[in-house]
Amino acid sequence: MTDRALAVARAGALTTVQDLGRPGHAHLGVPRSGALDRPAADLVNRLTGNPSGAAVLETTLDGCALRPRSDVTVAVAGAPCRVTVDGRPAAWCAPLRVPAGALLDIGPALTGVRTYVGVGGGVAVERVLGSRSTDLLSGLGPPPLTDGTVLPLGRPTGVHARVDVAPQPAPPAELVLRVTLGPREDWFTPQALGTFVSRPYRVSSASNRIGLRTEGPALERARAGELPSEGMVLGAVQVPPDGRPVVFLADHPTTGGYPVIAVVRAADLPSAAQATPGTPVRFLAVRRR
């Protein structure tokens, strides 16, 4: 067995392998998947000398612990957390050398939701439809990590960055999502459209990689019944029968029958990945391009 591997000592609540995802397969019913906070995933790859498409680990809320079988360069970014190597404090948001057999512990998120762990050479699990990403909806890709999982690593191809600490945005105190109305805004009353873009919502604890669910005022429909299933895109804001908007994230279904009131600008979705339950959400309507 190769010594280029990581053994999982503590998997955490939900730790998955993620890369850039599987765009282009929606016609087959396959979601895009990939890292929810793409800038954070790109950052840990840059810090460790990897190309942007290298696979990283995405942890959720309580981190994970890993034991490399050879010396590796690691970087941790995304939701701020305490990082230790064999119990000693280590750098966050900067390249970090971890000796073979040492225990790298990524602690619970201090703010935000998802922390990313990049390793020089990238996580080298088998590709499925061109991607190493775990897709929670379709089940494609490697399953979420469990204690004792061993992850193969690729060979480093670049030189790690030489920085003391890399800047990155803080998790949002208020999540502002710019939206373009439509395609089904005509399924809602004028009052509902006004409520959607003027009243505050909050992030629901039922949110996951499939969608960010909200709590707040229900949106009243102008039409009864349901739509035939139609294609869904990343960032679509679907309104189920309870009237509370749901923002579709990376593992979203490729079709759906509830009306889509708006679509979130792609640039705002990484912040949605880091919004903790209870975070205020405001939808800001912008003009179509």
C-alpha positions as CSV (number, residue, x, y, z in Angstrom):
1,M,0.0,0.0,0.0
2,T,1.3,3.5,-0.9
3,D,2.5,5.7,1.9
4,R,0.8,8.7,0.1
5,A,-2.4,8.4,2.1
6,L,-4.4,10.0,5.0
7,A,-6.0,7.9,7.7
8,V,-9.2,9.4,9.2
9,A,-9.0,9.3,13.0
10,R,-12.2,11.3,13.5
11,A,-14.6,11.9,10.6
12,G,-16.7,14.5,12.2
13,A,-20.4,15.2,11.6
14,L,-20.1,15.3,7.8
15,T,-16.7,15.4,6.0
16,T,-16.7,14.8,2.3
17,V,-14.3,14.9,-0.7
18,Q,-15.0,17.8,-3.0
19,D,-13.5,19.3,-6.1
20,L,-15.0,21.4,-8.9
21,G,-17.9,19.1,-9.3
22,R,-19.7,17.5,-12.3
23,P,-21.0,20.3,-14.5
24,G,-22.6,19.3,-17.8
25,H,-24.5,16.2,-16.7
26,A,-27.9,17.6,-15.7
27,H,-29.5,16.0,-18.7
28,L,-28.6,12.7,-17.1
29,G,-30.1,13.7,-13.8
30,V,-26.7,14.2,-12.2
31,P,-26.2,17.4,-10.0
32,R,-23.2,19.6,-10.3
33,S,-21.9,18.9,-6.7
34,G,-18.4,20.2,-5.8
35,A,-17.2,22.4,-3.0
36,L,-19.9,24.7,-1.6
37,D,-17.4,27.5,-0.7
38,R,-15.4,27.4,-3.9
39,P,-13.1,30.3,-3.0
40,A,-12.1,28.6,0.2
41,A,-11.4,25.3,-1.6
42,D,-9.4,27.2,-4.2
43,L,-7.4,28.9,-1.5
44,V,-6.3,25.7,0.3
45,N,-5.2,24.4,-3.1
46,R,-3.2,27.5,-3.9
47,L,-1.5,27.4,-0.4
48,T,-0.5,23.7,-0.9
49,G,0.7,24.1,-4.5
50,N,-2.2,22.2,-6.1
51,P,-4.1,23.1,-9.2
52,S,-7.5,24.5,-8.6
53,G,-9.3,21.3,-9.6
54,A,-7.5,19.1,-6.9
55,A,-9.8,17.4,-4.5
56,V,-10.0,18.7,-0.9
57,L,-11.9,17.8,2.2
58,E,-15.0,19.7,3.2
59,T,-15.9,19.5,6.9
60,T,-19.2,20.5,8.5
61,L,-19.4,22.3,11.8
62,D,-17.2,20.1,14.0
63,G,-14.1,19.4,11.8
64,C,-12.2,16.1,11.6
65,A,-8.8,14.6,12.6
66,L,-6.4,13.0,10.1
67,R,-3.1,11.1,10.3
68,P,-0.9,11.2,7.2
69,R,1.3,8.2,6.4
70,S,4.0,10.4,5.0
71,D,5.1,14.0,5.5
72,V,2.6,16.2,3.8
73,T,1.9,19.9,3.3
74,V,-1.6,20.9,4.5
75,A,-3.7,24.1,4.5
76,V,-6.9,24.7,6.4
77,A,-9.3,27.6,5.4
78,G,-13.0,28.4,5.2
79,A,-14.8,28.5,8.5
80,P,-12.2,29.6,11.2
81,C,-11.3,26.9,13.6
82,R,-8.5,25.7,15.9
83,V,-5.9,23.6,14.2
84,T,-3.4,21.4,16.1
85,V,-0.7,18.9,15.3
86,D,-0.2,16.3,18.0
87,G,-1.9,18.7,20.4
88,R,0.3,21.8,19.5
89,P,-1.4,24.8,18.0
90,A,-0.7,25.1,14.2
91,A,-1.3,27.6,11.5
92,W,-4.7,28.3,10.0
93,C,-5.1,29.7,6.4
94,A,-1.3,29.1,5.7
95,P,0.8,26.2,4.5
96,L,1.6,23.7,7.3
97,R,4.0,20.8,7.3
98,V,2.6,17.7,9.0
99,P,5.0,14.8,9.7
100,A,4.2,11.2,8.9
101,G,2.1,9.7,11.8
102,A,1.3,13.0,13.5
103,L,-2.3,13.7,14.3
104,L,-3.7,16.8,12.5
105,D,-6.9,17.9,14.3
106,I,-9.2,20.4,12.7
107,G,-11.5,21.6,15.5
108,P,-15.1,22.8,15.4
109,A,-15.9,25.9,13.4
110,L,-15.7,29.0,15.6
111,T,-17.9,30.9,13.1
112,G,-19.3,29.7,9.8
113,V,-20.1,26.1,8.9
114,R,-17.6,24.5,6.4
115,T,-13.9,24.2,6.8
116,Y,-11.7,23.0,3.9
117,V,-8.5,20.9,4.2
118,G,-6.1,20.9,1.2
119,V,-3.2,18.4,1.0
120,G,-0.3,18.7,-1.3
121,G,-1.0,16.3,-4.3
122,G,-4.7,16.4,-3.6
123,V,-7.0,13.6,-2.4
124,A,-6.8,10.9,-5.2
125,V,-9.9,8.9,-4.8
126,E,-11.4,7.4,-8.0
127,R,-13.1,9.9,-10.3
128,V,-16.8,9.3,-11.3
129,L,-18.0,11.2,-14.4
130,G,-14.8,13.2,-14.2
131,S,-15.0,14.3,-10.6
132,R,-14.0,13.1,-7.2
133,S,-16.8,14.9,-5.4
134,T,-19.2,13.3,-3.0
135,D,-22.8,14.0,-4.1
136,L,-25.2,13.5,-1.2
137,L,-28.3,13.5,-3.5
138,S,-27.3,11.0,-6.2
139,G,-24.8,9.0,-4.2
140,L,-22.1,9.4,-6.8
141,G,-18.5,9.7,-5.7
142,P,-16.9,8.5,-2.4
143,P,-19.2,8.2,0.6
144,P,-18.9,10.7,3.5
145,L,-15.8,9.9,5.5
146,T,-16.0,7.5,8.5
147,D,-13.5,6.8,11.2
148,G,-10.8,4.5,9.9
149,T,-11.2,5.5,6.2
150,V,-7.9,5.7,4.3
151,L,-7.7,8.3,1.5
152,P,-5.0,8.0,-1.2
153,L,-3.1,11.1,-2.1
154,G,-1.6,12.3,-5.3
155,R,2.0,13.3,-5.9
156,P,2.6,17.0,-5.4
157,T,3.2,18.8,-8.7
158,G,3.7,22.4,-7.4
159,V,5.4,24.4,-4.7
160,H,3.4,25.5,-1.7
161,A,2.8,29.2,-1.1
162,R,5.2,31.1,1.2
163,V,2.8,33.3,3.3
164,D,2.3,33.7,7.0
165,V,-1.5,33.9,6.6
166,A,-3.8,34.3,3.6
167,P,-6.7,36.7,3.9
168,Q,-10.2,35.4,3.2
169,P,-13.8,36.8,3.9
170,A,-15.3,36.2,7.3
171,P,-18.5,34.1,7.5
172,P,-21.6,36.4,7.0
173,A,-23.2,38.1,9.9
174,E,-26.1,38.8,7.5
175,L,-26.5,36.9,4.2
176,V,-27.4,39.2,1.4
177,L,-28.3,37.3,-1.8
178,R,-28.7,39.2,-5.0
179,V,-31.4,37.6,-7.1
180,T,-32.9,38.0,-10.6
181,L,-36.6,37.4,-10.4
182,G,-38.1,34.6,-12.5
183,P,-38.7,32.4,-14.3
184,R,-41.9,31.8,-12.3
185,E,-42.5,35.0,-10.4
186,D,-45.9,35.3,-12.0
187,W,-47.0,32.3,-9.8
188,F,-46.9,34.7,-6.8
189,T,-49.0,37.6,-5.8
190,P,-47.6,41.2,-6.0
191,Q,-47.7,41.2,-2.2
192,A,-45.6,38.0,-2.0
193,L,-43.0,39.5,-4.4
194,G,-42.8,42.6,-2.3
195,T,-42.4,40.4,0.9
196,F,-39.7,38.3,-0.8
197,V,-37.4,41.3,-1.5
198,S,-38.2,43.4,1.5
199,R,-38.8,41.2,4.6
200,P,-36.0,39.4,6.5
201,Y,-35.6,35.7,6.6
202,R,-33.3,33.4,8.6
203,V,-31.2,30.4,7.8
204,S,-33.0,27.2,8.9
205,S,-31.2,24.4,10.8
206,A,-32.6,22.0,8.1
207,S,-30.2,23.5,5.5
208,N,-27.7,21.1,3.9
209,R,-25.6,20.7,0.7
210,I,-28.7,20.3,-1.3
211,G,-30.3,23.6,-0.3
212,L,-30.3,26.5,2.1
213,R,-33.7,26.5,3.7
214,T,-35.2,29.7,5.2
215,E,-37.5,30.6,8.0
216,G,-39.7,33.7,7.7
217,P,-42.9,35.0,6.1
218,A,-44.6,32.6,3.7
219,L,-45.0,33.7,0.1
220,E,-48.6,33.5,-1.2
221,R,-49.2,32.1,-4.6
222,A,-51.3,33.7,-7.3
223,R,-51.9,30.3,-9.0
224,A,-53.1,27.0,-7.6
225,G,-51.8,23.6,-8.6
226,E,-48.3,22.5,-9.5
227,L,-46.0,22.9,-12.4
228,P,-44.8,19.9,-14.5
229,S,-41.2,19.1,-13.5
230,E,-38.7,21.5,-15.1
231,G,-35.0,22.0,-15.0
232,M,-33.4,23.5,-11.9
233,V,-30.1,25.4,-11.8
234,L,-27.6,26.2,-9.1
235,G,-28.9,29.1,-7.1
236,A,-32.6,28.6,-8.0
237,V,-34.9,29.9,-5.2
238,Q,-37.7,27.3,-5.1
239,V,-40.8,27.9,-3.1
240,P,-42.4,24.7,-1.7
241,P,-46.0,24.5,-0.4
242,D,-45.1,26.0,3.0
243,G,-44.1,29.2,1.2
244,R,-40.6,29.5,2.6
245,P,-37.9,30.0,0.0
246,V,-35.2,27.3,-0.5
247,V,-31.9,28.3,-2.3
248,F,-30.6,25.3,-4.3
249,L,-26.9,24.6,-3.6
250,A,-24.4,22.2,-5.2
251,D,-26.1,18.9,-4.6
252,H,-29.6,20.2,-5.8
253,P,-31.9,18.1,-7.8
254,T,-31.8,18.7,-11.6
255,T,-35.6,18.9,-11.9
256,G,-38.4,20.1,-9.7
257,G,-42.1,20.9,-9.8
258,Y,-42.3,23.8,-7.3
259,P,-42.1,27.3,-8.8
260,V,-38.8,29.1,-8.9
261,I,-39.4,32.7,-7.8
262,A,-35.8,33.9,-8.5
263,V,-32.2,32.8,-9.1
264,V,-29.3,33.9,-6.8
265,R,-26.2,35.4,-8.4
266,A,-23.4,32.8,-8.4
267,A,-21.0,35.1,-6.7
268,D,-23.1,35.1,-3.6
269,L,-23.4,31.4,-3.1
270,P,-20.1,30.8,-1.3
271,S,-21.4,33.0,1.5
272,A,-24.5,30.9,1.7
273,A,-22.2,27.9,2.4
274,Q,-20.9,29.6,5.5
275,A,-24.2,31.0,6.9
276,T,-25.0,29.3,10.3
277,P,-28.6,28.5,11.4
278,G,-30.3,31.7,12.5
279,T,-28.2,34.0,10.3
280,P,-30.4,36.8,8.8
281,V,-31.1,36.4,5.1
282,R,-32.1,39.3,2.8
283,F,-33.0,38.8,-0.9
284,L,-32.0,41.8,-3.0
285,A,-33.6,42.0,-6.5
286,V,-31.3,43.2,-9.3
287,R,-32.0,43.8,-12.9
288,R,-31.7,41.2,-15.5
289,R,-28.5,41.5,-17.5
